[in-house]
């Protein structure tokens, strides 16, 4: 297994099952379940990869508060490496309210100025020996514009790193034509909605073509229960599950793909692992809760 560095968001999730945000904010209201879980794209990826024995470092930003210290302790427990200055006194660790409906779909409420919005280049230190770098949270931080990402990604490419990036919903009407940093990527992941918003088009095949035109070497579009779209072909998961909570399923998908890359598998084998991990993540409440049930 090669050394893997994961860059991006870490947070705590407060997961509220089978209610909706309108009812929740209307007054006193009971929910089926309320669960606290670790979350954030980068932390989710790191937890999955570490669970399967990979040498993982997480580059993230946390507040020096109870939530931040809980996350740091979890990293220690899972043998995930991090820099000594991971906790910062002047920021709040991001905490997310996650509303999960009866179909497993979710909506989020979080702080505009929490830690994951403030990650900047001076918080990111990549190991020289890292073979794979995954930027897990494209568009999450308001500090990282395309110019900064171009510089960061270009340096990684020059150092011979395999560079992956996962996407969140574009926050500022970003357009694929304007994102020069994408040309540095070996592997780019996004879901259907993110692809359509980034490409400003509802035709998913056309969106994939436009992402390739941006210079990305491999584009994988996550399509939920349909699996994923790669080079114009859908790759469905081998097994379907009853979706309880889709929180973190895309992160587990990416972690599975990187697991395959780290093991030297070809891209179709990587997709098989990715689909498997993503499906398993949907079967339990919490982004990485599925890892606790693998022996069952």
N, C-alpha and C positions, 0 to 999 in steps of 0.2 A: 504494500500500500504506500502511496506517495503522501507527502505532507500537503495538507490542504489548509489554506487560509480563507476564512469566511468574513466578509465585510458587510456591515449594515446594522439593522435595527434589532434591539432587544427590548422586551417590555414584560409587564405582567398583564394577563388577560383576566377579566372578570366576566365569565360566560353565563348568560342568562337564557335558559332553555324554554322554548315554547311561550314566548310572549312577544309583543311588538312594542316598538319604541313609543308609539302614541299612547297605548294603554299604560305603559310604564311611567310616563311623565304626567299622566292625568291625575295621579293621586295614589292612595294605597292600593297595591296590586300584588297578587301572589303569582309566583312563577313555579314551573314544574321543578326546576333545579337551578341553583346558582353555585358555580364552581370557579375556584381560582386556579389559574394555570400559567405556566411560562409561555411566552409568545414572542412575536417579532420574527420577520423573515429570516434574518441571519442566525438568531439563536435557535430557531426551529431546525434549520439546516445543520447547524453545528451539533445539536443534541442527537439527531438521527445518525449523522456520520460517525460521531464518537461512539454511539451505542454499538455500531458494527465494527469497532476496532480501529478506526482511522486515526491518524495523528492530526489533530485539528487545533487550529488557533482561531479565536474569534476576535475580530477588530470591531469594537462597538463603543458606545458612549452611554454611561450610566450616571445618575446622580448619587451622591453620598447620602442616601436616605434608606429607610427600611426596605423599600422595593429594590433599590440598586444592590444593597448588601445581600438580599435573598438571591438575586440572580448571580452575583459573584460566588456565593456559596454553592449554588447549583453547578457552576462551572468547575469549581474545585472538586465537587462530588463526582462529576462525570469525566474528570481529567482532561478538560478542555483548557488549553493554554490561553492566556491573555496578557496584555501589557500591565505593568504595575500601576500605571496612572489611570486605570479604567474608571475610577470613581471621581466625580467632580462635585465640589461643594456648592457651586453657584447655579446648578440646574436641577430640575425635577426628573426623576426616572419616569418614563412614559408608562401610564396605566390606561388600558383600553377596556371600555364596556363593549361586550359583544352580544348582540341580540340574535338568537338562533331560532328560526321558525320551525314548523313541523316537517318541512322538507329538508332541513339541514342547512338551508341557506342563511347567511348572516349579514348583519350591518354593524358598523363600528362607530363608537363615539370616543374621541380622545382629545388630549390637549394640543392646541396649536403650537405651543412652545415647550412640549416635552422633549426628552433627550433624543428620541429618534429623529426629530425634525432639525436637530442642531449638529449632527455629525458632519465634520469637515475634514479636509485632508490632513490637518495636523493632529488628528486623532487616530490616524491609520498608519501602522507600521507593518509592512509585509516582510516575512522571513525570507532571507536569501535562499534557503533550501526549499521553499514552497514550490511544488510543481504545478499545483492547480490553485487559482484564485477565483473565488466566487463572490461577485458583487451582488449581494442578495436583495438589495433594496433600492433599485433605480426609481427615482422620482420621490422617494420618501423624505429625504433631507432637503430643506429649502436653502441650505448653504452650498450645495453642490450643483453648479450650473454646467452647461456643456463644455465650456472652456476648461474648467477644472477637471472634469472627467476625461476629456481628451488628453490632457497632460498626464493624469494618473494612469489611464489605460495604456497610453503610448509607452510609458516607462516600463510597465509590466510586460508588454509585448517585446520590447528590446531586451529584457532580461530572460526571455524564452519561456515565460509562464503560459500555461493554458488558461485562457481567460473566459469565464462564464459570467453572465449577468441575468438576473431575474427582474421582473418589472412589476411595479404597482400601477394603479390608475394614474395616468398623466394628470398633474395638478394644475398646470398653467397652459393648457391647450397646446402642449408640445406637438410638433409635427415631425414625422420620421425624416423628412427632407432636411430638417434643421439640426438633427442630432448627429453631429460629425463623429462623436465618440463611438457610435455603433460600429463603425468600420474597423475598430480594433478588436472586436469580439470574435472568439472562436465559436461560442455557443450562446444563443439568446433565447430566453424563455419568457412567455407572456401567456395570459389566458385570452379567450375570445374577445371579451369586452375591452381589454387593454389594447389588443391588436387593432380593433376597429377604431378606438379613440386615437391611438397614436398615428394611424394611417388615414383617419378621417374618411373611412369607407366601410360599408357593411358587408362587402364581399370578402370572405375570409381568405380565399385563395389569392385574390388580388392583394390583400394585406400582406400575405406571406411573400409574394413576389416583390412588393415594395420594400420589405425589410431586407430581402436579399440584395436589392438594388442599392441599399445603403451601405453595403460592403460586409455585412455579417456572413460568416462562413457557414454556420448552421443555425437555422431558425426552427424552434420547436414551440408550437402553440398548444397550450393545455386546454382540453375541451371537456373537462368534467367526466361524466360517465361514458363519454365516447372515446376516452383515452387522450390521444394527441394527434396533431397534424404535423407531418414532417415531409417536406418535398412533395407536396400535393397529395399525400396519401394519409388516410386515417389509420392509426394503430390502436385498436381497442384493448382494454385490459383483459387479461386471461379470465379473471373472475369478477363478478359484480357483487357489491355489498349494499345493504340497506344503509343509506346515508343518514346518519344521526347528526353529524356536525361537519361541515366542510372547512372549518377553520384550520388553516395550516396544511391542507391537503396538497396545495400547489408547492409548498415548501418541501414537504416530504417527497413529492414527485421529483423536484430538482435534486434533492439529496440522493435519491435513488439513482438518478442519471449520473451524478458525480461519483457515486459509489462504483458504478460500472466503469467510468473513465479511469478512476484510480486503480481499478483492477486490470486495466488493459483490454477491456471488452470493445467490440465494435459498436457502432451507434445503435443498431437495432437491438442488440442485447442490452445496451444502456436504457433504451426506451422500455423494454420489458420490465426491468427492475424498477424504473421510474413509475410506470403504471401500477405495479404491484404495491409500492410504498404509498402512492397517492390514494389508492383504493382503500388500503388498510387504515389510513388516517381518518377516513370518513366514518368509520364504524364506531367511534368513541368520541365523547365530548372532551375537547382540548386538543391543541395542535399536535402534540406528540404523545398523547395518552396511549396510542396504539402500541408503543414500544413496551409498555408494561404487560401486555397481553400476548406477546409472541409465543410464549410457552404453552398457552391454553389451546 
